[in-house]
């Protein structure tokens, strides 16, 4: 087996198991908070806000360390170890503390969930992109296995939740043990395990901090903060709204699991074809297209009249997300120094998401309590539309890569990642 095949197969398997664990632990978190712990929308919003504050604090550290250690497995070991603790954490620490003191429980849960499943997932995706660029395969071909892992968990998570939510959390712990076992036997090899590079290639802290003075970085952040954050806020308490449209919560939870699974299987197929679309239309247009579909989904959910129409709106996520994630990586590769790719992704995308969600989650929760889900969704869509129009003006033009391949290399702002058979 070639080195490329070895890395590709390992990462596909690792990503599959990690996202299986993520789905088991947090895909029904809103339902667990509101049905099992009896929290209201505002209290659930506080919990989600704490998760993203903790993620926000850890993401720049993840990004800088990832750029420093290159292709070594330090970050993977750390994340896998945390996943293994999931079952014990939820049952022995998180649930009891949330019942006793909502603020203390939210802080503790934020530290664990934010670092493990929110910031950790971004760190893993950044690592996959780095390995892929080194060994010649597309990030999205690996990431689709994450979608399949999430979908596999979603097939059973709703029914297991109805039996006992703790089963889901301990399934996540079992997946963490699998991740640790995989890391024990995987060898990155000499070149992959090496430090980032020779002299002049090692990322210095001053270079990472210089991003904060980069105007192009902040223009990119307008799109991240103002547009992509909204779909994450929308998704947080959507399971509660979805289940409320059914005769009883148990039926709603089971149906949500099936719908989530269908959506993610479609998403996996989208990740297979999204690189072809984004290469043809360019990364900027890809970002704007994904943002447009996202806002259509949020507004449509606000206008939906029943389970059927709301389900149709949710399935749009499987079209939007593949275009979005591929466009983000392409945009970063085209407009920024590739040595700082992890830092830019962890700070620009992951940190940006957490910052926005830390602010918006409590506001959204309050909105759900005061004006209901439907009106809150329409307000989100209106806000997102304003930022999407602003982003169309601020984002740097990105020519289609099919056209760029014919141009001399010097005409590119930065080197484009290797063309990969993904």
Secondary structure, 3 states (H helix, E strand, C coil): CCHHHHHHHHHHHHHHHHHHHHHHHHCCHHHHHHHHCCCCHHHHHHHHHHHHHHHHHHHHHHHHHHHHHCCCCHHHHHHHHHHHCHHHHHHHHHHHHHHHCHHHHHHHHHHHHHHHHHHHHHHHHHHHHHHHHHHCCCHHHHHHHHHHHHHHHHHHHHHHHHHCHHHHHHHHHHHHHHHHHHHHHCCCHHHHHCCCCCCCCCCCHHHHHHHHHCHHHHHHHHHHHHHHHHHHHHHHCHHHHHHHCCCCHHHHHHHHHHHHHHHHHHHHHHHHHHHHHHHHHCHHHHHHHHHHHHHHHHHHHHHCCCHHHHHHHHHCHHHHHHHHHHHHHHHHHHHCCHHHHHHHHHHHHHHHHHHHHHHHHHHHHHHHHHHHHHHHHHHHHHHHHHHHHHHHHHCCCCCCHHHHCCCCHHHCCCCCCCCCCC
